[in-house]
Amino acid sequence: MSEPLRPADPRDIGPYRILARLGQGGMGSVFLAEAPGGRRVAVKVIRPEYAHDEQYRARFRSEVTRARQVPPFCTAEVLDADPEHATPYLVVEYVDGPSLSQVVGRDGPLAGGSLHGVAVGVAAALAAIHGAGVIHRDLKPGNVLFALGTPKVIDFGIARPLETTSFHTRAEEVVGTLAYMAPERLDPETDRLLTPAVDVFAWGAVVVYAGTGCSPFGGDSPAVTAARILTQPPRVRDLPPYLTDLVVAALEKDPANRPTAPELLDRLLVSGAPSAPPLPVELRREAEAAQHSGRYSTGGQTRRTSRGRRILAVTAAAVTTAAVVGAAVGLLNRDDPAGSAASGPQATASSPVVAGPAIFDSLRRDADFQKWDDDNGTCTYRDGYRVRTSEVVRCGPTPDDVFPASQNVAVTVRLSTSGSCAAIWFRAKSNDDVTSVNGYRVAVCPDQVSLIADTTDEGEVPIATADHASGTGATHRVVLVADDQEARVSVDGAEVVRGLLTETALISGRVILGAVAEGDGRADVTFTDAQLRSGTDPATPAVPAYASGDAQFTAGLWMFTNPAGMALVEAADYPTGADYCRRFGVDASSPKCAADFVPVRSAVRVNLPVVAKPELFAVDSEGRKCPPVDLATLAGTCEVSPDEFNTSYGGPSPTPVLVTIRNGAVTAVAKLDVSY
């Protein structure tokens, strides 16, 4: 919430026009401002009376140096700073949303996915902050904001370097908010020797507040609160069991016995963890990226194993073992998720643990990769996915298609003109219309292949280039394989270039196709037969047998057009909650066990042609009396027109269907009634 400027507040700071006041802390004030390009930002300014105090200025300078190194994973991104300005300031991303304290105060304690999202988001932010060598030291509900439902941690105003030699807080100062302070913060001696464990303690207290509306040690006075922090166990109630174990471990009195932020994330992100609700795609992507962002040890101390840590370790190990076993089963099933021509829901059963998406698209029909037309160029379908531009044009799949750090892309390209370069962006972050992209880019030109980092801040940063004659008019198979450290690019089976991937902010993201024009020429590039996979094995998962054969199986239907003739399907199963928990060994206390159904998706999507007149069925369409649902397959029996499938469907997404395929083309689709 902003408030009007006060008479003494500045109207301009550097190139930023001050619009309103956002808040005030011990070191200074935070203002809403407008950047020269019109973007709204948050500007933190040191108090005028401290601006000439070298101790405060040194602390601010240290803060800026470290804050610039924090990857923007569930944090407010640092955009600019001027520690040497007459009034030093720091510019960060403006998060336009309420704080956790405001949300809980207005709506009451969080539960389910909302609570899980806060736990994961704040842990991801701490992993990123600690990985850059910073301790936050004032984590509290007021410093957790919600931007479009995603939690972001703000205010590095009292962050300090991990090294104790850079300590800039006066001995008599205690920085932070009492109810969320770790016990070691309350001792003047140990407060000077803090570790990231203080933030982990605060994480536990914040999660308790989010889930109960109360802090775990709050008392009627500061003295009572401090005494409870030092001597009493936390008051943890009404939290899900899986969170209770983590919170109790995080609130250990001895910092050596607390988990690190990455350990919290490892436990929270285990797929299929009992009682853990699913995460929004963007939040999971941020959290998984934060897991890999650390460059420093976040522990900094010898660990002793308390009872709380033993419980955490044993629980995490058990779930991790189950995940590994499940992943192995999933890989065995992925060679043919449809079970050839088998029918019925069980034909597609697979592990709920997946490494990430896989997309197989011939690029001859409008599906994942969308049509595009603007002043820079066009992306159309004509004998493939054709991209034309006199500059640079990017053509993106749907924003939810996010791949992990380890990924591979295989696609056939044809360069039609001598000025054409086929471009493949990976680990890309972008806006929905891909007009702005941060990511790595492979460019295949007629006479060379290059790998660059393409960022909006630094522009194009070359990584590796090699001469290679790809020529024009002919088709070439391009394969990109990226792991955690490097990328390798092959053309027609021969490796051409490889390079290290060192951009800490480019950990995971989208795959985007496009073209770059060389010189004054015009690029004209056609892509076909795209295979996008998670992991580094270009053969796993294999292209499903049904892509060219016969099958009938349950699936999620992502997209359907007719008479254009395209269906985007993902093999899936829809067991009841009870069956799901029995099948995958989920604890019976999980809410999933009581659900009507739990989707078990293969994460393998295939773009298939549809015959001219497919058979289409729905469930009790518009009140019509039809034969009952086929209980063997749960498929609807009301024959309907293509319009019912071409328009959005009001049920689960993707739409549960029974799909029939002959010779690699969809001949029949029946919606499933998964409420049985």
KEKE-854256 format. One record per residue (C-alpha): residue number from 1; z, x negated, y negated. Coordinates in steps of 0.02 Angstrom, whole numbers. Each point is the difference from the previous one (the first is absolute). Example, Ala and Ser with C-alpha at 12.3 -4.5 7.8 and 13.67 -1.06 7.14 Angstrom:
BEGIN
  finu      up    east   north
     1     390    -615     225
     2     -33     -69    -172
//
This chain:
BEGIN
  finu      up    east   north
     1       0       0       0
     2     -49     -70    -170
     3      85      31    -166
     4     -58     -21    -180
     5       6    -170     -83
     6     151     -42    -104
     7     -19     -60    -180
     8      38    -180      48
     9    -118      -4     149
    10    -159    -104     -17
    11    -167      89     -18
    12    -100    -144      72
    13      40    -141     120
    14    -138    -128      12
    15    -161      97      31
    16      95     153      66
    17      27     158    -103
    18     173      72      32
    19       0     188      37
    20     174      48      59
    21     165     -65      67
    22      25      -2     190
    23     172     -77      17
    24     121    -137     -44
    25      94    -130     101
    26     112    -150     -24
    27    -139    -117     -53
    28    -108     115    -102
    29    -101     159     -13
    30    -149      70      94
    31    -139      89     -93
    32    -151     102      46
    33    -150     -84     -81
    34    -189       5      -7
    35     -99    -154      47
    36    -157     -48     -98
    37    -110      83     132
    38      97     163     -10
    39     103     -21     157
    40     182      55     -10
    41     124    -135      46
    42     186     -34      -4
    43      54    -141    -116
    44     171     -79      19
    45      64     -87    -156
    46     152    -113     -18
    47     129      63    -124
    48     -31     -72    -174
    49     174     -75      -7
    50     -34     -96     162
    51    -178     -56     -39
    52      61    -163     -78
    53     134     -32     131
    54     -73    -139     105
    55     102      53     152
    56     -73     175       0
    57    -174     -65     -41
    58      10    -121     145
    59      53     139     116
    60    -143     109     -60
    61    -124    -144      23
    62      63     -24     178
    63     -15     186      33
    64    -181       5     -58
    65     -49    -150     106
    66      70      79     157
    67     -52     178     -39
    68    -182     -55     -12
    69      12     -57     181
    70      63     166      70
    71    -141      90      93
    72     -16     180     -62
    73      57      81     162
    74     107     151     -45
    75      46     -86    -163
    76     -58      20    -179
    77    -135    -133     -17
    78      22    -135    -133
    79    -150       7    -118
    80      38    -118    -145
    81     140     -96     -84
    82      36    -112    -150
    83     167     -88      19
    84     -37    -105    -156
    85     -30     149    -115
    86     121      20    -146
    87      67     147      99
    88     -37     -46     182
    89     -73     140     104
    90     -58      43     175
    91    -136     130      38
    92       2      93     164
    93     -89     148      79
    94      60     165     -72
    95      62     111     141
    96     -18     179     -59
    97     125      90     109
    98     183      47      19
    99     134    -117      66
   100      89      24     165
   101     158      47     -93
   102     -95     134     -97
   103     -80      70     158
   104     164       9      96
   105      92      70    -151
   106    -132     136     -22
   107     -46      43     180
   108     145     -65     104
   109       1    -130     140
   110    -164     -50      82
   111     -38      26     184
   112    -138     -29     127
   113    -155     -89     -60
   114      61     -10    -181
   115     157     -94      50
   116     -96    -111     121
   117    -125     -40    -137
   118     138     -58    -118
   119      77    -110     135
   120    -168     -80      41
   121     -63     -14    -179
   122     157     -84     -67
   123       8    -118     149
   124    -183     -46     -29
   125      35     -35    -183
   126     147    -113      46
   127    -105     -94     127
   128    -130     -34    -135
   129     131     -47    -130
   130      96    -115     116
   131    -161     -76      64
   132     -36     -60    -178
   133     171     -83     -11
   134      82     135    -106
   135     160     101      18
   136      -2     168     -89
   137     190      17     -22
   138      -5     174     -77
   139     -78     109     133
   140      62     178     -26
   141     -70     179       4
   142     -49     -11    -183
   143    -113    -148      38
   144     -98      90     136
   145    -140     104     -75
   146    -124     116      83
   147    -185     -19     -42
   148    -101     136      86
   149     138      13     129
   150       4    -188      40
   151     162     -91     -43
   152     -13    -152    -113
   153     141    -119     -45
   154       6     -47    -184
   155     100    -107    -121
   156       5    -183      39
   157     101     -22    -160
   158     142     -85      90
   159     -99     -79     140
   160      32    -186      20
   161     -73    -142     105
   162      76     -31     169
   163      45    -179     -46
   164     178      -6     -67
   165     -50    -138    -123
   166    -100     131     -97
   167     148     115     -23
   168       1      68    -179
   169     136     132      -2
   170     160     -45     -91
   171     151     -19     114
   172      91     147     -77
   173    -149     119      20
   174     -19     115     150
   175    -177      67       2
   176     -40     156      99
   177      67     174      35
   178     170       1      85
   179     -26     134     134
   180    -149     -98      72
   181      75    -175     -11
   182      33    -103     156
   183     177     -66      25
   184     -51    -177     -45
   185     -57      63    -170
   186     179      43     -44
   187      64    -178      18
   188     -37    -112    -152
   189     -21    -149     117
   190    -115      76     131
   191     -98      95    -135
   192     -72    -168     -52
   193     -62     -36     177
   194     -89     161      43
   195    -133      24     132
   196    -128     140      25
   197     131      83     110
   198      72      81    -157
   199    -160     101     -17
   200       6      50     183
   201     177      67     -29
   202     -66      96    -151
   203    -143      68     109
   204     128      73     120
   205      96      80    -143
   206    -159      70     -78
   207     -55      77     166
   208     171      81      22
   209     -13      72    -175
   210    -177      63      34
   211      53      87     161
   212     170      66     -51
   213       5       8    -190
   214     152    -116      -3
   215      24    -188      -1
   216      86     -69     156
   217     148     -75     -95
   218      11     106    -159
   219     175      33     -67
   220      84      85    -147
   221       8    -162     -99
   222     -86    -170       0
   223     156     -78      77
   224       0     123     145
   225    -186     -26      29
   226      20    -189       0
   227     147      11     121
   228    -101     108     121
   229    -146    -121      -6
   230     116    -145      42
   231     108      82     134
   232     -65     167      65
   233    -142      47     118
   234    -145      93     -81
   235       0     189      -1
   236    -161      37      92
   237     -31     181      44
   238    -147     116      28
   239    -124    -143      24
   240    -119      -3     150
   241      68    -110     140
   242    -137    -131     -16
   243      41     -21    -186
   244     188       2      28
   245      -9    -157     109
   246    -104     -92    -130
   247     108      54    -147
   248     162     -51      85
   249     -75    -171      38
   250     -61     -19    -180
   251     174      43     -67
   252      92    -134      99
   253     133     -87    -106
   254     -58    -173      54
   255    -174     -36     -71
   256     -38    -111     149
   257       6     152     113
   258    -125     107     -95
   259    -182      14      50
   260    -131     -71    -116
   261    -124     113     -91
   262    -142     -47     122
   263     116      42     145
   264      32     171     -77
   265    -187      26     -13
   266     -32     -58     178
   267     121     132      62
   268     -57     139    -117
   269    -185     -24      36
   270       7      -1     189
   271    -124     135      51
   272      79     139      99
   273     177     -46     -49
   274     116     143      48
   275      21     128    -139
   276    -104    -100    -125
   277    -122     114     -92
   278    -178     -61     -34
   279     -38     -90    -163
   280    -138      36    -125
   281    -147    -119      27
   282      20     -88    -167
   283     186     -29      22
   284     -23     -68     177
   285    -136    -117     -64
   286     113     -66    -138
   287     146     -22     120
   288    -102     -90     132
   289     -73    -114    -133
   290     175     -40     -63
   291      48     -55     176
   292    -123    -144     -14
   293      24     -43    -183
   294     153    -114      11
   295     -16    -184     -45
   296     187     -39       0
   297     137      29     127
   298      91     156     -51
   299     156     -46      95
   300      63    -162     -73
   301     157      -2     107
   302      60     -28     178
   303      11     165      91
   304     144      59     105
   305     -28     151     111
   306     120     141     -34
   307       9     160      99
   308    -109      87    -130
   309    -134    -134      11
   310       5       4     191
   311     -32     187      -2
   312    -145     -26    -119
   313     -74    -142     101
   314      13      89     168
   315     -72     162     -70
   316    -146     -90     -85
   317     -36    -102     156
   318      -3     154     111
   319    -119      93    -115
   320    -109    -154     -23
   321     -14     -22     188
   322     -51     182      18
   323    -128     -24    -136
   324     -76    -151      86
   325     -11      91     166
   326     -76     152     -86
   327    -127    -109     -90
   328     -54     -77     165
   329     -24     173      76
   330     -99      51    -154
   331    -118    -148      17
   332     -31      41     182
   333     -50     177     -49
   334    -108     -42    -149
   335    -154     -58      93
   336     -36     184      32
   337     123     110     -96
   338     -88     155      62
   339      18     -37     183
   340    -190      15      23
   341     -40     182      39
   342     178      56      32
   343      58     159     -83
   344     166      63     -64
   345     130     -68    -120
   346      63    -134     119
   347    -168     -85       1
   348      38     -94    -162
   349     183     -43      22
   350      38    -170     -76
   351     145     -97     -71
   352      65      56    -171
   353       7    -184     -48
   354    -163     -60     -77
   355     -43    -163     -86
   356    -104      88    -130
   357    -160     100     -18
   358    -169     -29      79
   359    -157      83     -70
   360    -170       6      83
   361    -137      66    -113
   362    -188     -15      21
   363     -13      20    -190
   364    -147     118      23
   365      97     157     -47
   366     116      36    -147
   367     177     -22      69
   368     133    -130     -38
   369    -110     -97    -121
   370     -39     114    -143
   371    -154      27    -108
   372      11     -75    -173
   373    -107       5    -156
   374      44     -70    -172
   375     -68    -115    -133
   376      33    -155     106
   377     -95      57     153
   378     -14     119     148
   379      65      17     178
   380    -107     119     102
   381     -52      34     179
   382    -180     -48      40
   383     -30     -85     168
   384     179     -59     -17
   385     125     -20    -141
   386    -107     -62    -144
   387      79     -84    -151
   388    -100     -43    -157
   389      58     -78    -163
   390     -51    -120    -138
   391     181     -61     -15
   392     141      39     124
   393      32     164      90
   394     135      43     126
   395      -7     146     122
   396     164      48      76
   397      63      95     150
   398     141     125     -23
   399     154     -78     -85
   400     108      30     156
   401    -102    -124     103
   402     122    -146     -17
   403     -10    -152     114
   404     136    -130      32
   405     -13    -186     -40
   406     -78     -37     170
   407    -165      93       5
   408    -183     -22      41
   409    -161      76     -62
   410    -169      -2      86
   411    -150      77     -88
   412    -189     -21       0
   413     -78     -37    -169
   414    -177      -6     -66
   415     -40     -84    -166
   416    -155      80     -74
   417     -24    -113    -152
   418      27    -183     -40
   419     133      46    -127
   420     105      96     126
   421     173     -49      63
   422      89     113     124
   423     185      10     -44
   424     149      41     110
   425     170      17     -84
   426     153      -8     112
   427     188      12     -29
   428     -58      93    -154
   429     110     101    -117
   430     -96     118    -112
   431       0     163     -91
   432     -75     147      94
   433    -175     -21     -70
   434       3    -190      32
   435     -54     -41    -178
   436     144    -125      -6
   437      39    -109     150
   438     119    -142      42
   439     -46     -76     167
   440     -90    -136      97
   441    -190       9       3
   442    -131     -66     118
   443    -175     -14     -75
   444    -152     -25     112
   445    -149     -53    -107
   446    -174     -55      53
   447      45    -186      -9
   448     190     -10      11
   449     162      82      56
   450     157      -3    -106
   451     182      52       9
   452      95      35    -161
   453     158      83     -65
   454     -54     139    -117
   455     142      46    -119
   456       4      93    -164
   457     121    -126     -77
   458     -84    -165      48
   459    -176      61      35
   460     -96     -81     142
   461      91    -145      83
   462    -115     -95     122
   463      76     -41     169
   464    -146     -64     105
   465    -190      -3     -10
   466    -132     -59     123
   467    -190      -7      -2
   468     -77     119     125
   469    -172      77       8
   470      19     186      33
   471    -169      44     -71
   472     -63     170     -59
   473     -74     144      96
   474      85     -41     166
   475     166      64      64
   476     150    -114      27
   477     165      34      89
   478     146     -54    -110
   479     173     -19      77
   480     156     -32    -103
   481     165     -43      88
   482     158     -18    -104
   483     174     -45      60
   484     160     -33     -99
   485     -64    -167     -65
   486    -189     -11      -3
   487    -166      92      11
   488    -152     -50     103
   489    -175      67     -32
   490    -141      -6     128
   491    -181      50     -19
   492    -103      40     154
   493     133     -76     114
   494      22    -166     -90
   495     151     -39    -110
   496     -58     -38    -177
   497     154     -10    -108
   498     190       8      11
   499     138     -11    -129
   500     186      19     -29
   501      69     165     -64
   502     139     -46    -122
   503      11     147    -122
   504     177      67      29
   505     -44     172     -68
   506    -149      22     118
   507      89      33     165
   508     -81     160      62
   509    -119     131     -66
   510    -168      86      10
   511    -170     -59      58
   512    -136      34    -129
   513    -187     -28      15
   514    -114     -35    -146
   515    -126    -116     -78
   516     -11    -136    -133
   517    -161     -40     -93
   518     -44    -184     -24
   519     -67     -57    -167
   520    -110     130     -87
   521     -55      79     164
   522      46     166      77
   523      99       8     161
   524     -60     116     138
   525     107      -9     157
   526       9     112     154
   527     150       5     118
   528      -1      73     176
   529     110       4     155
   530     168     -39     -79
   531     149     -41     110
   532     165     -18     -93
   533     151     -51     104
   534     180     -49     -22
   535      41    -166      82
   536    -105    -156      26
   537     -92      47     160
   538    -173      70     -41
   539      -8      78     174
   540     167      94      -2
   541       3     145      -4
   542    -170      19      78
   543    -123     128     -65
   544      52     158      94
   545    -114      50     144
   546     -24     173     -73
   547     -93     -76    -150
   548    -154      -4     113
   549      53     102     152
   550      79     164      55
   551     181      55     -23
   552     117     143     -38
   553     170     -40     -77
   554     127      49    -131
   555     -22     -81    -169
   556      39       6    -183
   557    -152      58     -99
   558      -3     -92    -167
   559    -168      62     -61
   560    -135     120      56
   561    -166      45     -81
   562    -136     114      64
   563    -149      14     -10
   564       6    -181     -65
   565      71     -37     171
   566     150    -118      -7
   567     175       2      76
   568     135    -129     -32
   569     121       7     147
   570     155     -94      58
   571      57      18     180
   572     175      73      -1
   573     128      94     102
   574     117     140     -59
   575     149      10     120
   576     150     109     -37
   577     146     -89     -80
   578      96       3     163
   579    -146     -72      98
   580     -26    -134    -134
   581     181     -58      11
   582      -4      -4     189
   583    -164     -93       4
   584      48    -136    -123
   585     187     -11      31
   586      51      65    -171
   587     184      44     -18
   588      28     187      24
   589      89      10    -169
   590    -162     -37     -91
   591     -69     149    -100
   592    -168     -36      81
   593      68      63     166
   594      20     176     -72
   595    -172       6     -81
   596    -135     120      60
   597    -113    -150      21
   598      -8    -185     -46
   599    -172     -78     -30
   600     -34    -156     102
   601    -154     -74     -79
   602    -105    -144      63
   603     -41     -65    -176
   604    -181     -21      58
   605    -121     103    -104
   606    -183      22      46
   607    -140      77    -101
   608    -106     105     120
   609    -159     101     -23
   610       8     189      29
   611    -138      95      90
   612    -102     127     -98
   613      94     153      63
   614     173     -50      62
   615     120     124      79
   616     148      26    -117
   617     162      91      42
   618     160      41     -94
   619     166      85      36
   620       7     187     -39
   621    -123     -21    -141
   622      33     121    -145
   623      96     122     110
   624    -143      26     123
   625      47      42     177
   626     -59    -140     111
   627      43     -55     175
   628     170     -85       3
   629      19    -186     -32
   630     -45    -103     152
   631     174     -60      53
   632     -72    -144      99
   633     -74     -78    -156
   634      83     102    -141
   635    -175      26     -69
   636     -51     149    -105
   637    -129     121      68
   638     -64      93    -155
   639    -177     -56     -33
   640     -22     -39    -185
   641    -131     -60    -123
   642     -10    -181     -61
   643      77      54    -165
   644     172      10      81
   645     -11    -184      45
   646     -92     -59    -156
   647     139      61    -113
   648     178     -66      -7
   649     115      59     138
   650     174      63     -43
   651      86     -75     153
   652      52    -176      49
   653    -106    -145     -60
   654    -106     -60      84
   655     -47     166      80
   656      51       6     185
   657    -156      42     102
   658     -74      -6     174
   659    -166     -90     -21
   660    -144      -6     123
   661    -125    -143      -8
   662    -166     -19      90
   663    -104    -159     -16
   664     107     -57    -146
   665     -25     160    -101
   666     125     140     -32
   667     -55     160      84
   668     159     107     -15
   669     161       2    -101
   670     148     117      29
   671     155       0    -109
   672     163     -19      95
   673     151     112     -13
   674     133    -136       8
   675     142     124     -30
   676       1      48     186
//
